[in-house]
Amino acid sequence: MSHEQELLVVGAGPAGLSAALAARSLGVEVTLIEADARDQERPGSRALFVHQETLERLGRLAPGLGEKIAGFGILWQVARTFYRGKEVYARRYDTEQVSGLPPYASLRQLDTERFLLGACRAAGVEPVWGARVVSVRSDPNGVTVRAENGGEWRARYVIAADGARSAVRTSIPIEMDGGRSSDYRVAVDLSGEDPGGAPAERHLHYRHPALDGRNLLIVPFTGGVQVDVQCRDPADGEALSDPDAVRRWLPRVVSREQAERVLWVSRYPCLQRVATCFTDEHRRVLLAGEAAHLFAPLGARGMNSSIADAEAAATAVCLALRSTGVERARGVVEDYDTVRRQAARHNRARVEGALRHLRAESAWSRLAQAGAARLASRLPRLGAWLDKAPYGPRGPITLRGGLY
């Protein structure tokens, strides 16, 4: 076992890398461990959308980091919304007039992680790779973490950012509240830009006629395009993700040239879960990111809220380390639990509202969508509603918590 350190961060995804970076920016000693090997490939584009608030947050943790990510990512020139194949709304982005950080950047999660890892290394943090956690024991004075490879660490605090199947959360243990939505999705990643030279456009389709009325989202990112289909049930998702089925339906929704450049196909359920507590009984372990919450991918709340968790967790650890008494240190961690659990419940509720909108299970919902589509040319605000509703409303969670 190494000497007792101030902070151990478990997991080198967006939350863990951001937590380590935030800790170093605050002068906290930190070790970062990751279950995967250094060269482990992570398939799929996964989280694509980095909001401006997150770019600003990352810029606070490492000067220039937000600009680097924004410079690599793309800003769509047009966001279009369709209903049964007919365009009902278009929002144009004047990319030439953007000054400072853009409203968002669209890039693969793998690329976002690459920039975060580079910033961590510049701050003196190199992950310990291949350290899969097998046990965690917390006590009033700190935490002992053991890994499958024989590694063992003792730290005063641990930030658990080790994802949806968090070994740290399971070891403490902390339960997850919530379940699986009835929604399933199939995501297909395509490489490269449109060979026809078309500008980067996001397309949202309600009741796509070429997919038997299923909803469809097409999102460009640096180096490719993600095609996301809302399925009717698990069996529908299994059928749509079959390689032969993908070859049949994909050319109906993108150009034939694009359809030949499939990188990755996945089907997944929409999980809506929040940990019942974001800290252990001794207030020495703080959950962050997908170790703490899982949301359906609507409104880009997953990674953006995970990075917000990470900054808040690192700040809480810094304050706890510098607190003059045990109760004050515990209180700082409990404040983190209160604020970030409130944010997670807020995000889950907003995503659930977006899912209900897309499911349109009631006659009233279906009528409202059809009516808005029919009147959108005369009442543009109705087209804007169709464009925004699938992402859930955004608004401040708390004065301290920002939008996520």
CORURMO-V363224 format. One record per run of one state. SS is the DSSP state (hx for helix, st for strand, lp for the rest). FROM is the first residue (numbers start at 0). LEN is the number of residues. If there is no record, write none. Layout:
ss=<SS	SS>
from=<FROM	FROM>
len=<LEN	LEN>
//
This chain:
ss=<lp	st	lp	hx	lp	st	lp	st	hx	lp	hx	lp	st	lp	st	lp	st	lp	hx	lp	st	lp	hx	lp	st	lp	st	lp	st	lp	st	lp	hx	lp	st	lp	st	hx	lp	st	lp	st	lp	hx	lp	hx	lp	hx	lp	st	lp	st	lp	st	lp	hx	lp	st	lp	hx	lp	hx	lp	hx	lp	hx	lp	st	lp	st	lp>
from=<0	4	10	13	25	29	33	48	51	61	64	72	73	74	77	83	85	92	94	97	103	106	108	122	127	128	132	139	141	147	151	160	166	172	175	191	200	208	211	213	221	223	231	233	241	242	252	255	259	261	275	278	279	284	287	288	291	292	294	300	321	325	359	362	375	379	389	397	398	401	402>
len=<4	6	3	12	4	4	15	3	10	3	8	1	1	3	6	2	7	2	3	6	3	2	14	5	1	4	7	2	6	4	9	6	6	3	16	9	8	3	2	8	2	8	2	8	1	10	3	4	2	14	3	1	5	3	1	3	1	2	6	21	4	34	3	13	4	10	8	1	3	1	2>
//
